[in-house]
Amino acid sequence: MIQKKVPMRRCIGCMESKPKKDLIRIIADEGALRLDLSGKANGRGAYLCTDPKCLAKAVKKNSFQRNLELSPDAETVKRFSEELERIAQSRNAE
Ligand SMILES: [Zn+2]
């Protein structure tokens, strides 16, 4: 059986492995967390589904601290949540 190889990454919220292109990369950049929409930025990265629920799970489980040695503050979590929602919507529209 021939299967096309799709790069997989694990979401730090739900811990499920998913195709990399379905996940959003988050990087720790100079002491701040940000979404890496290109997926190519330098720095430590972690992956998250485009589902704000996974973001909430990751925050609750302290996954950001564990993976990126940084925890987002409430303001950042809110902003990420809005951005993830926007990304999810634009992907669904494709
Ligand atoms: Zn997830």
PDB file of the backbone (N, CA, C, O) and the ligand in Angstrom, with CONECT records:
HET     ZN  A 101       1
ATOM      1  N   MET A   1       0.843  -1.197   0.000  1.00  0.00           N
ATOM      2  CA  MET A   1       0.000   0.000   0.000  1.00  0.00           C
ATOM      3  C   MET A   1       0.879   1.248   0.000  1.00  0.00           C
ATOM      4  O   MET A   1       1.775   1.406   0.829  1.00  0.00           O
ATOM      5  N   ILE A   2       0.601   2.097  -0.925  1.00  0.00           N
ATOM      6  CA  ILE A   2       1.401   3.320  -1.000  1.00  0.00           C
ATOM      7  C   ILE A   2       0.619   4.483  -0.402  1.00  0.00           C
ATOM      8  O   ILE A   2      -0.497   4.798  -0.817  1.00  0.00           O
ATOM      9  N   GLN A   3       1.235   5.094   0.568  1.00  0.00           N
ATOM     10  CA  GLN A   3       0.604   6.265   1.162  1.00  0.00           C
ATOM     11  C   GLN A   3       1.464   7.475   0.938  1.00  0.00           C
ATOM     12  O   GLN A   3       2.688   7.427   1.066  1.00  0.00           O
ATOM     13  N   LYS A   4       0.806   8.567   0.601  1.00  0.00           N
ATOM     14  CA  LYS A   4       1.541   9.796   0.420  1.00  0.00           C
ATOM     15  C   LYS A   4       1.983  10.294   1.790  1.00  0.00           C
ATOM     16  O   LYS A   4       1.173  10.375   2.714  1.00  0.00           O
ATOM     17  N   LYS A   5       3.228  10.617   1.921  1.00  0.00           N
ATOM     18  CA  LYS A   5       3.719  11.071   3.224  1.00  0.00           C
ATOM     19  C   LYS A   5       3.353  12.530   3.461  1.00  0.00           C
ATOM     20  O   LYS A   5       3.721  13.421   2.697  1.00  0.00           O
ATOM     21  N   VAL A   6       2.635  12.736   4.522  1.00  0.00           N
ATOM     22  CA  VAL A   6       2.260  14.092   4.915  1.00  0.00           C
ATOM     23  C   VAL A   6       2.988  14.392   6.218  1.00  0.00           C
ATOM     24  O   VAL A   6       2.915  13.608   7.165  1.00  0.00           O
ATOM     25  N   PRO A   7       3.687  15.518   6.274  1.00  0.00           N
ATOM     26  CA  PRO A   7       4.354  15.831   7.543  1.00  0.00           C
ATOM     27  C   PRO A   7       3.335  16.038   8.655  1.00  0.00           C
ATOM     28  O   PRO A   7       2.383  16.807   8.512  1.00  0.00           O
ATOM     29  N   MET A   8       3.548  15.349   9.746  1.00  0.00           N
ATOM     30  CA  MET A   8       2.612  15.429  10.862  1.00  0.00           C
ATOM     31  C   MET A   8       3.243  16.174  12.033  1.00  0.00           C
ATOM     32  O   MET A   8       4.446  16.085  12.280  1.00  0.00           O
ATOM     33  N   ARG A   9       2.405  16.898  12.734  1.00  0.00           N
ATOM     34  CA  ARG A   9       2.848  17.555  13.949  1.00  0.00           C
ATOM     35  C   ARG A   9       1.795  17.351  15.015  1.00  0.00           C
ATOM     36  O   ARG A   9       0.633  17.081  14.712  1.00  0.00           O
ATOM     37  N   ARG A  10       2.205  17.481  16.260  1.00  0.00           N
ATOM     38  CA  ARG A  10       1.277  17.273  17.353  1.00  0.00           C
ATOM     39  C   ARG A  10       0.812  18.599  17.945  1.00  0.00           C
ATOM     40  O   ARG A  10       1.613  19.473  18.280  1.00  0.00           O
ATOM     41  N   CYS A  11      -0.494  18.718  18.062  1.00  0.00           N
ATOM     42  CA  CYS A  11      -1.080  19.910  18.684  1.00  0.00           C
ATOM     43  C   CYS A  11      -0.787  19.873  20.182  1.00  0.00           C
ATOM     44  O   CYS A  11      -0.976  18.842  20.826  1.00  0.00           O
ATOM     45  N   ILE A  12      -0.330  20.986  20.733  1.00  0.00           N
ATOM     46  CA  ILE A  12       0.005  21.002  22.162  1.00  0.00           C
ATOM     47  C   ILE A  12      -1.239  21.171  23.030  1.00  0.00           C
ATOM     48  O   ILE A  12      -1.150  21.179  24.258  1.00  0.00           O
ATOM     49  N   GLY A  13      -2.407  21.307  22.381  1.00  0.00           N
ATOM     50  CA  GLY A  13      -3.659  21.400  23.141  1.00  0.00           C
ATOM     51  C   GLY A  13      -4.299  20.031  23.304  1.00  0.00           C
ATOM     52  O   GLY A  13      -4.418  19.515  24.415  1.00  0.00           O
ATOM     53  N   CYS A  14      -4.715  19.441  22.166  1.00  0.00           N
ATOM     54  CA  CYS A  14      -5.407  18.146  22.228  1.00  0.00           C
ATOM     55  C   CYS A  14      -4.437  16.978  22.119  1.00  0.00           C
ATOM     56  O   CYS A  14      -4.841  15.831  22.310  1.00  0.00           O
ATOM     57  N   MET A  15      -3.161  17.243  21.815  1.00  0.00           N
ATOM     58  CA  MET A  15      -2.118  16.224  21.704  1.00  0.00           C
ATOM     59  C   MET A  15      -2.351  15.246  20.560  1.00  0.00           C
ATOM     60  O   MET A  15      -1.772  14.160  20.553  1.00  0.00           O
ATOM     61  N   GLU A  16      -3.179  15.607  19.604  1.00  0.00           N
ATOM     62  CA  GLU A  16      -3.389  14.751  18.445  1.00  0.00           C
ATOM     63  C   GLU A  16      -2.398  15.113  17.357  1.00  0.00           C
ATOM     64  O   GLU A  16      -2.066  16.284  17.171  1.00  0.00           O
ATOM     65  N   SER A  17      -1.925  14.102  16.638  1.00  0.00           N
ATOM     66  CA  SER A  17      -1.065  14.361  15.496  1.00  0.00           C
ATOM     67  C   SER A  17      -1.917  14.669  14.284  1.00  0.00           C
ATOM     68  O   SER A  17      -2.851  13.934  13.963  1.00  0.00           O
ATOM     69  N   LYS A  18      -1.594  15.747  13.621  1.00  0.00           N
ATOM     70  CA  LYS A  18      -2.360  16.164  12.447  1.00  0.00           C
ATOM     71  C   LYS A  18      -1.401  16.648  11.377  1.00  0.00           C
ATOM     72  O   LYS A  18      -0.248  16.977  11.659  1.00  0.00           O
ATOM     73  N   PRO A  19      -1.899  16.689  10.120  1.00  0.00           N
ATOM     74  CA  PRO A  19      -1.037  17.235   9.070  1.00  0.00           C
ATOM     75  C   PRO A  19      -0.578  18.639   9.445  1.00  0.00           C
ATOM     76  O   PRO A  19      -1.363  19.471   9.899  1.00  0.00           O
ATOM     77  N   LYS A  20       0.695  18.872   9.247  1.00  0.00           N
ATOM     78  CA  LYS A  20       1.308  20.132   9.617  1.00  0.00           C
ATOM     79  C   LYS A  20       0.550  21.332   9.058  1.00  0.00           C
ATOM     80  O   LYS A  20       0.422  22.366   9.715  1.00  0.00           O
ATOM     81  N   LYS A  21       0.049  21.175   7.824  1.00  0.00           N
ATOM     82  CA  LYS A  21      -0.624  22.312   7.191  1.00  0.00           C
ATOM     83  C   LYS A  21      -1.958  22.664   7.864  1.00  0.00           C
ATOM     84  O   LYS A  21      -2.486  23.760   7.674  1.00  0.00           O
ATOM     85  N   ASP A  22      -2.492  21.731   8.645  1.00  0.00           N
ATOM     86  CA  ASP A  22      -3.743  22.006   9.334  1.00  0.00           C
ATOM     87  C   ASP A  22      -3.526  22.667  10.684  1.00  0.00           C
ATOM     88  O   ASP A  22      -4.475  23.069  11.358  1.00  0.00           O
ATOM     89  N   LEU A  23      -2.267  22.769  11.063  1.00  0.00           N
ATOM     90  CA  LEU A  23      -1.956  23.341  12.372  1.00  0.00           C
ATOM     91  C   LEU A  23      -1.320  24.719  12.215  1.00  0.00           C
ATOM     92  O   LEU A  23      -0.822  25.079  11.148  1.00  0.00           O
ATOM     93  N   ILE A  24      -1.351  25.461  13.287  1.00  0.00           N
ATOM     94  CA  ILE A  24      -0.722  26.775  13.295  1.00  0.00           C
ATOM     95  C   ILE A  24       0.534  26.693  14.147  1.00  0.00           C
ATOM     96  O   ILE A  24       0.516  26.130  15.241  1.00  0.00           O
ATOM     97  N   ARG A  25       1.601  27.246  13.652  1.00  0.00           N
ATOM     98  CA  ARG A  25       2.847  27.231  14.406  1.00  0.00           C
ATOM     99  C   ARG A  25       2.902  28.458  15.299  1.00  0.00           C
ATOM    100  O   ARG A  25       2.565  29.568  14.888  1.00  0.00           O
ATOM    101  N   ILE A  26       3.327  28.233  16.508  1.00  0.00           N
ATOM    102  CA  ILE A  26       3.501  29.344  17.443  1.00  0.00           C
ATOM    103  C   ILE A  26       4.961  29.359  17.850  1.00  0.00           C
ATOM    104  O   ILE A  26       5.526  28.321  18.193  1.00  0.00           O
ATOM    105  N   ILE A  27       5.564  30.514  17.814  1.00  0.00           N
ATOM    106  CA  ILE A  27       6.974  30.564  18.168  1.00  0.00           C
ATOM    107  C   ILE A  27       7.213  31.530  19.322  1.00  0.00           C
ATOM    108  O   ILE A  27       6.448  32.463  19.566  1.00  0.00           O
ATOM    109  N   ALA A  28       8.299  31.262  20.009  1.00  0.00           N
ATOM    110  CA  ALA A  28       8.760  32.172  21.052  1.00  0.00           C
ATOM    111  C   ALA A  28       9.828  33.050  20.417  1.00  0.00           C
ATOM    112  O   ALA A  28      10.898  32.581  20.028  1.00  0.00           O
ATOM    113  N   ASP A  29       9.515  34.311  20.325  1.00  0.00           N
ATOM    114  CA  ASP A  29      10.403  35.229  19.635  1.00  0.00           C
ATOM    115  C   ASP A  29      10.758  36.387  20.549  1.00  0.00           C
ATOM    116  O   ASP A  29       9.912  37.221  20.869  1.00  0.00           O
ATOM    117  N   GLU A  30      11.991  36.429  20.957  1.00  0.00           N
ATOM    118  CA  GLU A  30      12.478  37.495  21.829  1.00  0.00           C
ATOM    119  C   GLU A  30      11.558  37.747  23.025  1.00  0.00           C
ATOM    120  O   GLU A  30      11.165  38.877  23.314  1.00  0.00           O
ATOM    121  N   GLY A  31      11.235  36.650  23.702  1.00  0.00           N
ATOM    122  CA  GLY A  31      10.454  36.786  24.925  1.00  0.00           C
ATOM    123  C   GLY A  31       8.964  36.962  24.730  1.00  0.00           C
ATOM    124  O   GLY A  31       8.230  37.186  25.693  1.00  0.00           O
ATOM    125  N   ALA A  32       8.512  36.864  23.489  1.00  0.00           N
ATOM    126  CA  ALA A  32       7.081  36.991  23.247  1.00  0.00           C
ATOM    127  C   ALA A  32       6.606  35.844  22.372  1.00  0.00           C
ATOM    128  O   ALA A  32       7.336  35.359  21.507  1.00  0.00           O
ATOM    129  N   LEU A  33       5.373  35.418  22.608  1.00  0.00           N
ATOM    130  CA  LEU A  33       4.799  34.370  21.775  1.00  0.00           C
ATOM    131  C   LEU A  33       4.089  35.022  20.610  1.00  0.00           C
ATOM    132  O   LEU A  33       3.394  36.026  20.767  1.00  0.00           O
ATOM    133  N   ARG A  34       4.273  34.437  19.436  1.00  0.00           N
ATOM    134  CA  ARG A  34       3.459  34.914  18.321  1.00  0.00           C
ATOM    135  C   ARG A  34       3.146  33.788  17.349  1.00  0.00           C
ATOM    136  O   ARG A  34       3.834  32.769  17.295  1.00  0.00           O
ATOM    137  N   LEU A  35       2.094  34.004  16.593  1.00  0.00           N
ATOM    138  CA  LEU A  35       1.699  33.020  15.592  1.00  0.00           C
ATOM    139  C   LEU A  35       2.607  33.180  14.398  1.00  0.00           C
ATOM    140  O   LEU A  35       2.842  34.288  13.916  1.00  0.00           O
ATOM    141  N   ASP A  36       3.112  32.058  13.928  1.00  0.00           N
ATOM    142  CA  ASP A  36       3.980  32.079  12.758  1.00  0.00           C
ATOM    143  C   ASP A  36       3.158  31.591  11.570  1.00  0.00           C
ATOM    144  O   ASP A  36       3.098  30.393  11.289  1.00  0.00           O
ATOM    145  N   LEU A  37       2.535  32.522  10.888  1.00  0.00           N
ATOM    146  CA  LEU A  37       1.608  32.137   9.822  1.00  0.00           C
ATOM    147  C   LEU A  37       2.328  31.579   8.598  1.00  0.00           C
ATOM    148  O   LEU A  37       1.737  30.828   7.823  1.00  0.00           O
ATOM    149  N   SER A  38       3.584  31.935   8.419  1.00  0.00           N
ATOM    150  CA  SER A  38       4.344  31.403   7.280  1.00  0.00           C
ATOM    151  C   SER A  38       4.821  29.984   7.582  1.00  0.00           C
ATOM    152  O   SER A  38       5.076  29.200   6.668  1.00  0.00           O
ATOM    153  N   GLY A  39       4.941  29.659   8.877  1.00  0.00           N
ATOM    154  CA  GLY A  39       5.456  28.358   9.274  1.00  0.00           C
ATOM    155  C   GLY A  39       6.951  28.228   9.080  1.00  0.00           C
ATOM    156  O   GLY A  39       7.509  27.137   9.195  1.00  0.00           O
ATOM    157  N   LYS A  40       7.597  29.338   8.787  1.00  0.00           N
ATOM    158  CA  LYS A  40       9.018  29.279   8.448  1.00  0.00           C
ATOM    159  C   LYS A  40       9.900  30.154   9.322  1.00  0.00           C
ATOM    160  O   LYS A  40      11.111  30.218   9.112  1.00  0.00           O
ATOM    161  N   ALA A  41       9.319  30.815  10.278  1.00  0.00           N
ATOM    162  CA  ALA A  41      10.093  31.719  11.120  1.00  0.00           C
ATOM    163  C   ALA A  41      11.087  30.940  11.974  1.00  0.00           C
ATOM    164  O   ALA A  41      10.836  29.795  12.350  1.00  0.00           O
ATOM    165  N   ASN A  42      12.183  31.556  12.267  1.00  0.00           N
ATOM    166  CA  ASN A  42      13.187  30.929  13.120  1.00  0.00           C
ATOM    167  C   ASN A  42      12.709  30.927  14.562  1.00  0.00           C
ATOM    168  O   ASN A  42      11.850  31.715  14.958  1.00  0.00           O
ATOM    169  N   GLY A  43      13.282  30.034  15.321  1.00  0.00           N
ATOM    170  CA  GLY A  43      12.976  30.011  16.743  1.00  0.00           C
ATOM    171  C   GLY A  43      12.268  28.736  17.134  1.00  0.00           C
ATOM    172  O   GLY A  43      11.874  27.926  16.294  1.00  0.00           O
ATOM    173  N   ARG A  44      12.121  28.586  18.421  1.00  0.00           N
ATOM    174  CA  ARG A  44      11.427  27.424  18.955  1.00  0.00           C
ATOM    175  C   ARG A  44       9.975  27.481  18.550  1.00  0.00           C
ATOM    176  O   ARG A  44       9.343  28.530  18.673  1.00  0.00           O
ATOM    177  N   GLY A  45       9.439  26.393  18.077  1.00  0.00           N
ATOM    178  CA  GLY A  45       8.042  26.400  17.658  1.00  0.00           C
ATOM    179  C   GLY A  45       7.234  25.288  18.292  1.00  0.00           C
ATOM    180  O   GLY A  45       7.764  24.241  18.664  1.00  0.00           O
ATOM    181  N   ALA A  46       5.953  25.532  18.406  1.00  0.00           N
ATOM    182  CA  ALA A  46       5.015  24.513  18.846  1.00  0.00           C
ATOM    183  C   ALA A  46       3.800  24.633  17.935  1.00  0.00           C
ATOM    184  O   ALA A  46       3.584  25.667  17.302  1.00  0.00           O
ATOM    185  N   TYR A  47       3.018  23.577  17.877  1.00  0.00           N
ATOM    186  CA  TYR A  47       1.893  23.584  16.949  1.00  0.00           C
ATOM    187  C   TYR A  47       0.569  23.476  17.676  1.00  0.00           C
ATOM    188  O   TYR A  47       0.455  22.845  18.727  1.00  0.00           O
ATOM    189  N   LEU A  48      -0.427  24.114  17.083  1.00  0.00           N
ATOM    190  CA  LEU A  48      -1.755  24.163  17.673  1.00  0.00           C
ATOM    191  C   LEU A  48      -2.796  24.065  16.559  1.00  0.00           C
ATOM    192  O   LEU A  48      -2.590  24.590  15.465  1.00  0.00           O
ATOM    193  N   CYS A  49      -3.917  23.387  16.840  1.00  0.00           N
ATOM    194  CA  CYS A  49      -5.024  23.367  15.888  1.00  0.00           C
ATOM    195  C   CYS A  49      -5.583  24.790  15.758  1.00  0.00           C
ATOM    196  O   CYS A  49      -5.335  25.650  16.602  1.00  0.00           O
ATOM    197  N   THR A  50      -6.334  25.010  14.693  1.00  0.00           N
ATOM    198  CA  THR A  50      -6.962  26.329  14.549  1.00  0.00           C
ATOM    199  C   THR A  50      -8.265  26.373  15.340  1.00  0.00           C
ATOM    200  O   THR A  50      -9.252  26.965  14.904  1.00  0.00           O
ATOM    201  N   ASP A  51      -8.251  25.749  16.487  1.00  0.00           N
ATOM    202  CA  ASP A  51      -9.448  25.682  17.317  1.00  0.00           C
ATOM    203  C   ASP A  51      -9.143  26.347  18.658  1.00  0.00           C
ATOM    204  O   ASP A  51      -8.265  25.903  19.398  1.00  0.00           O
ATOM    205  N   PRO A  52      -9.877  27.416  18.959  1.00  0.00           N
ATOM    206  CA  PRO A  52      -9.609  28.103  20.228  1.00  0.00           C
ATOM    207  C   PRO A  52      -9.703  27.181  21.436  1.00  0.00           C
ATOM    208  O   PRO A  52      -9.125  27.463  22.485  1.00  0.00           O
ATOM    209  N   LYS A  53     -10.441  26.068  21.285  1.00  0.00           N
ATOM    210  CA  LYS A  53     -10.531  25.113  22.399  1.00  0.00           C
ATOM    211  C   LYS A  53      -9.173  24.483  22.675  1.00  0.00           C
ATOM    212  O   LYS A  53      -8.827  24.225  23.828  1.00  0.00           O
ATOM    213  N   CYS A  54      -8.407  24.235  21.623  1.00  0.00           N
ATOM    214  CA  CYS A  54      -7.076  23.658  21.796  1.00  0.00           C
ATOM    215  C   CYS A  54      -6.143  24.680  22.448  1.00  0.00           C
ATOM    216  O   CYS A  54      -5.278  24.325  23.249  1.00  0.00           O
ATOM    217  N   LEU A  55      -6.327  25.928  22.099  1.00  0.00           N
ATOM    218  CA  LEU A  55      -5.551  26.989  22.737  1.00  0.00           C
ATOM    219  C   LEU A  55      -5.838  26.993  24.239  1.00  0.00           C
ATOM    220  O   LEU A  55      -4.922  27.050  25.059  1.00  0.00           O
ATOM    221  N   ALA A  56      -7.117  26.933  24.579  1.00  0.00           N
ATOM    222  CA  ALA A  56      -7.514  26.932  25.992  1.00  0.00           C
ATOM    223  C   ALA A  56      -6.933  25.728  26.725  1.00  0.00           C
ATOM    224  O   ALA A  56      -6.477  25.835  27.863  1.00  0.00           O
ATOM    225  N   LYS A  57      -6.959  24.569  26.045  1.00  0.00           N
ATOM    226  CA  LYS A  57      -6.396  23.355  26.646  1.00  0.00           C
ATOM    227  C   LYS A  57      -4.899  23.507  26.877  1.00  0.00           C
ATOM    228  O   LYS A  57      -4.376  23.134  27.927  1.00  0.00           O
ATOM    229  N   ALA A  58      -4.223  24.057  25.882  1.00  0.00           N
ATOM    230  CA  ALA A  58      -2.773  24.217  25.977  1.00  0.00           C
ATOM    231  C   ALA A  58      -2.413  25.151  27.134  1.00  0.00           C
ATOM    232  O   ALA A  58      -1.438  24.922  27.850  1.00  0.00           O
ATOM    233  N   VAL A  59      -3.206  26.195  27.306  1.00  0.00           N
ATOM    234  CA  VAL A  59      -2.962  27.137  28.403  1.00  0.00           C
ATOM    235  C   VAL A  59      -3.164  26.431  29.742  1.00  0.00           C
ATOM    236  O   VAL A  59      -2.358  26.557  30.664  1.00  0.00           O
ATOM    237  N   LYS A  60      -4.260  25.690  29.817  1.00  0.00           N
ATOM    238  CA  LYS A  60      -4.621  24.997  31.048  1.00  0.00           C
ATOM    239  C   LYS A  60      -3.558  23.975  31.442  1.00  0.00           C
ATOM    240  O   LYS A  60      -3.239  23.814  32.620  1.00  0.00           O
ATOM    241  N   LYS A  61      -3.019  23.295  30.443  1.00  0.00           N
ATOM    242  CA  LYS A  61      -2.025  22.243  30.701  1.00  0.00           C
ATOM    243  C   LYS A  61      -0.608  22.782  30.809  1.00  0.00           C
ATOM    244  O   LYS A  61       0.347  22.033  31.014  1.00  0.00           O
ATOM    245  N   ASN A  62      -0.493  24.097  30.665  1.00  0.00           N
ATOM    246  CA  ASN A  62       0.832  24.699  30.752  1.00  0.00           C
ATOM    247  C   ASN A  62       1.755  24.255  29.617  1.00  0.00           C
ATOM    248  O   ASN A  62       2.976  24.231  29.767  1.00  0.00           O
ATOM    249  N   SER A  63       1.153  23.906  28.483  1.00  0.00           N
ATOM    250  CA  SER A  63       1.931  23.390  27.361  1.00  0.00           C
ATOM    251  C   SER A  63       2.873  24.428  26.770  1.00  0.00           C
ATOM    252  O   SER A  63       3.946  24.092  26.270  1.00  0.00           O
ATOM    253  N   PHE A  64       2.464  25.687  26.830  1.00  0.00           N
ATOM    254  CA  PHE A  64       3.326  26.729  26.274  1.00  0.00           C
ATOM    255  C   PHE A  64       4.619  26.821  27.084  1.00  0.00           C
ATOM    256  O   PHE A  64       5.716  26.929  26.536  1.00  0.00           O
ATOM    257  N   GLN A  65       4.453  26.774  28.395  1.00  0.00           N
ATOM    258  CA  GLN A  65       5.621  26.837  29.259  1.00  0.00           C
ATOM    259  C   GLN A  65       6.539  25.651  28.990  1.00  0.00           C
ATOM    260  O   GLN A  65       7.758  25.802  28.919  1.00  0.00           O
ATOM    261  N   ARG A  66       5.950  24.483  28.843  1.00  0.00           N
ATOM    262  CA  ARG A  66       6.730  23.264  28.644  1.00  0.00           C
ATOM    263  C   ARG A  66       7.437  23.246  27.289  1.00  0.00           C
ATOM    264  O   ARG A  66       8.591  22.830  27.185  1.00  0.00           O
ATOM    265  N   ASN A  67       6.734  23.701  26.258  1.00  0.00           N
ATOM    266  CA  ASN A  67       7.298  23.606  24.907  1.00  0.00           C
ATOM    267  C   ASN A  67       8.127  24.814  24.510  1.00  0.00           C
ATOM    268  O   ASN A  67       9.108  24.686  23.779  1.00  0.00           O
ATOM    269  N   LEU A  68       7.739  25.975  24.987  1.00  0.00           N
ATOM    270  CA  LEU A  68       8.376  27.198  24.505  1.00  0.00           C
ATOM    271  C   LEU A  68       9.012  28.009  25.623  1.00  0.00           C
ATOM    272  O   LEU A  68       9.608  29.060  25.386  1.00  0.00           O
ATOM    273  N   GLU A  69       8.874  27.500  26.851  1.00  0.00           N
ATOM    274  CA  GLU A  69       9.435  28.184  28.024  1.00  0.00           C
ATOM    275  C   GLU A  69       8.882  29.589  28.196  1.00  0.00           C
ATOM    276  O   GLU A  69       9.556  30.490  28.693  1.00  0.00           O
ATOM    277  N   LEU A  70       7.661  29.745  27.778  1.00  0.00           N
ATOM    278  CA  LEU A  70       6.964  31.029  27.917  1.00  0.00           C
ATOM    279  C   LEU A  70       5.482  30.736  28.088  1.00  0.00           C
ATOM    280  O   LEU A  70       4.957  29.802  27.481  1.00  0.00           O
ATOM    281  N   SER A  71       4.811  31.524  28.907  1.00  0.00           N
ATOM    282  CA  SER A  71       3.367  31.381  29.008  1.00  0.00           C
ATOM    283  C   SER A  71       2.708  32.651  28.500  1.00  0.00           C
ATOM    284  O   SER A  71       3.131  33.751  28.855  1.00  0.00           O
ATOM    285  N   PRO A  72       1.677  32.514  27.673  1.00  0.00           N
ATOM    286  CA  PRO A  72       1.001  33.719  27.198  1.00  0.00           C
ATOM    287  C   PRO A  72       0.171  34.349  28.312  1.00  0.00           C
ATOM    288  O   PRO A  72      -0.441  33.635  29.106  1.00  0.00           O
ATOM    289  N   ASP A  73       0.145  35.674  28.378  1.00  0.00           N
ATOM    290  CA  ASP A  73      -0.728  36.322  29.351  1.00  0.00           C
ATOM    291  C   ASP A  73      -2.153  36.347  28.793  1.00  0.00           C
ATOM    292  O   ASP A  73      -2.391  35.978  27.644  1.00  0.00           O
ATOM    293  N   ALA A  74      -3.086  36.786  29.623  1.00  0.00           N
ATOM    294  CA  ALA A  74      -4.507  36.745  29.244  1.00  0.00           C
ATOM    295  C   ALA A  74      -4.754  37.509  27.951  1.00  0.00           C
ATOM    296  O   ALA A  74      -5.556  37.097  27.113  1.00  0.00           O
ATOM    297  N   GLU A  75      -4.055  38.625  27.803  1.00  0.00           N
ATOM    298  CA  GLU A  75      -4.208  39.453  26.610  1.00  0.00           C
ATOM    299  C   GLU A  75      -3.790  38.680  25.345  1.00  0.00           C
ATOM    300  O   GLU A  75      -4.476  38.710  24.323  1.00  0.00           O
ATOM    301  N   THR A  76      -2.658  37.998  25.448  1.00  0.00           N
ATOM    302  CA  THR A  76      -2.140  37.225  24.318  1.00  0.00           C
ATOM    303  C   THR A  76      -3.066  36.056  23.981  1.00  0.00           C
ATOM    304  O   THR A  76      -3.317  35.771  22.810  1.00  0.00           O
ATOM    305  N   VAL A  77      -3.563  35.391  25.004  1.00  0.00           N
ATOM    306  CA  VAL A  77      -4.470  34.263  24.779  1.00  0.00           C
ATOM    307  C   VAL A  77      -5.705  34.736  24.029  1.00  0.00           C
ATOM    308  O   VAL A  77      -6.187  34.060  23.121  1.00  0.00           O
ATOM    309  N   LYS A  78      -6.208  35.891  24.411  1.00  0.00           N
ATOM    310  CA  LYS A  78      -7.407  36.439  23.776  1.00  0.00           C
ATOM    311  C   LYS A  78      -7.117  36.758  22.304  1.00  0.00           C
ATOM    312  O   LYS A  78      -7.920  36.465  21.418  1.00  0.00           O
ATOM    313  N   ARG A  79      -5.970  37.354  22.076  1.00  0.00           N
ATOM    314  CA  ARG A  79      -5.596  37.727  20.715  1.00  0.00           C
ATOM    315  C   ARG A  79      -5.392  36.475  19.846  1.00  0.00           C
ATOM    316  O   ARG A  79      -5.859  36.416  18.708  1.00  0.00           O
ATOM    317  N   PHE A  80      -4.695  35.487  20.392  1.00  0.00           N
ATOM    318  CA  PHE A  80      -4.473  34.232  19.650  1.00  0.00           C
ATOM    319  C   PHE A  80      -5.805  33.565  19.316  1.00  0.00           C
ATOM    320  O   PHE A  80      -6.014  33.065  18.211  1.00  0.00           O
ATOM    321  N   SER A  81      -6.693  33.572  20.301  1.00  0.00           N
ATOM    322  CA  SER A  81      -7.977  32.932  20.128  1.00  0.00           C
ATOM    323  C   SER A  81      -8.732  33.571  18.967  1.00  0.00           C
ATOM    324  O   SER A  81      -9.327  32.878  18.142  1.00  0.00           O
ATOM    325  N   GLU A  82      -8.699  34.894  18.914  1.00  0.00           N
ATOM    326  CA  GLU A  82      -9.360  35.607  17.813  1.00  0.00           C
ATOM    327  C   GLU A  82      -8.696  35.297  16.479  1.00  0.00           C
ATOM    328  O   GLU A  82      -9.368  35.094  15.467  1.00  0.00           O
ATOM    329  N   GLU A  83      -7.375  35.262  16.492  1.00  0.00           N
ATOM    330  CA  GLU A  83      -6.654  34.985  15.242  1.00  0.00           C
ATOM    331  C   GLU A  83      -6.915  33.566  14.756  1.00  0.00           C
ATOM    332  O   GLU A  83      -7.108  33.343  13.561  1.00  0.00           O
ATOM    333  N   LEU A  84      -6.924  32.610  15.672  1.00  0.00           N
ATOM    334  CA  LEU A  84      -7.171  31.218  15.288  1.00  0.00           C
ATOM    335  C   LEU A  84      -8.545  31.082  14.662  1.00  0.00           C
ATOM    336  O   LEU A  84      -8.731  30.370  13.675  1.00  0.00           O
ATOM    337  N   GLU A  85      -9.501  31.777  15.255  1.00  0.00           N
ATOM    338  CA  GLU A  85     -10.854  31.711  14.738  1.00  0.00           C
ATOM    339  C   GLU A  85     -10.917  32.268  13.315  1.00  0.00           C
ATOM    340  O   GLU A  85     -11.573  31.714  12.433  1.00  0.00           O
ATOM    341  N   ARG A  86     -10.219  33.370  13.128  1.00  0.00           N
ATOM    342  CA  ARG A  86     -10.194  33.992  11.810  1.00  0.00           C
ATOM    343  C   ARG A  86      -9.534  33.057  10.787  1.00  0.00           C
ATOM    344  O   ARG A  86     -10.015  32.916   9.663  1.00  0.00           O
ATOM    345  N   ILE A  87      -8.440  32.428  11.189  1.00  0.00           N
ATOM    346  CA  ILE A  87      -7.728  31.517  10.295  1.00  0.00           C
ATOM    347  C   ILE A  87      -8.611  30.313   9.950  1.00  0.00           C
ATOM    348  O   ILE A  87      -8.689  29.898   8.794  1.00  0.00           O
ATOM    349  N   ALA A  88      -9.271  29.766  10.965  1.00  0.00           N
ATOM    350  CA  ALA A  88     -10.141  28.613  10.755  1.00  0.00           C
ATOM    351  C   ALA A  88     -11.244  28.969   9.764  1.00  0.00           C
ATOM    352  O   ALA A  88     -11.586  28.176   8.888  1.00  0.00           O
ATOM    353  N   GLN A  89     -11.789  30.159   9.913  1.00  0.00           N
ATOM    354  CA  GLN A  89     -12.861  30.584   9.015  1.00  0.00           C
ATOM    355  C   GLN A  89     -12.359  30.749   7.584  1.00  0.00           C
ATOM    356  O   GLN A  89     -13.021  30.326   6.636  1.00  0.00           O
ATOM    357  N   SER A  90     -11.206  31.354   7.431  1.00  0.00           N
ATOM    358  CA  SER A  90     -10.710  31.577   6.079  1.00  0.00           C
ATOM    359  C   SER A  90     -10.322  30.256   5.432  1.00  0.00           C
ATOM    360  O   SER A  90     -10.422  30.112   4.214  1.00  0.00           O
ATOM    361  N   ARG A  91      -9.875  29.278   6.243  1.00  0.00           N
ATOM    362  CA  ARG A  91      -9.540  27.977   5.676  1.00  0.00           C
ATOM    363  C   ARG A  91     -10.779  27.219   5.258  1.00  0.00           C
ATOM    364  O   ARG A  91     -10.789  26.528   4.239  1.00  0.00           O
ATOM    365  N   ASN A  92     -11.825  27.355   6.054  1.00  0.00           N
ATOM    366  CA  ASN A  92     -13.060  26.682   5.699  1.00  0.00           C
ATOM    367  C   ASN A  92     -13.674  27.243   4.430  1.00  0.00           C
ATOM    368  O   ASN A  92     -14.384  26.550   3.701  1.00  0.00           O
ATOM    369  N   ALA A  93     -13.387  28.502   4.185  1.00  0.00           N
ATOM    370  CA  ALA A  93     -13.969  29.167   3.019  1.00  0.00           C
ATOM    371  C   ALA A  93     -13.264  28.763   1.727  1.00  0.00           C
ATOM    372  O   ALA A  93     -13.770  28.990   0.627  1.00  0.00           O
ATOM    373  N   GLU A  94     -12.087  28.161   1.882  1.00  0.00           N
ATOM    374  CA  GLU A  94     -11.317  27.821   0.685  1.00  0.00           C
ATOM    375  C   GLU A  94     -11.981  26.741  -0.156  1.00  0.00           C
ATOM    376  O   GLU A  94     -11.447  26.352  -1.195  1.00  0.00           O
TER     377      GLU A  94
HETATM  378 ZN    ZN A 101      -5.659  20.421  18.882  1.00  0.00          ZN2+
END
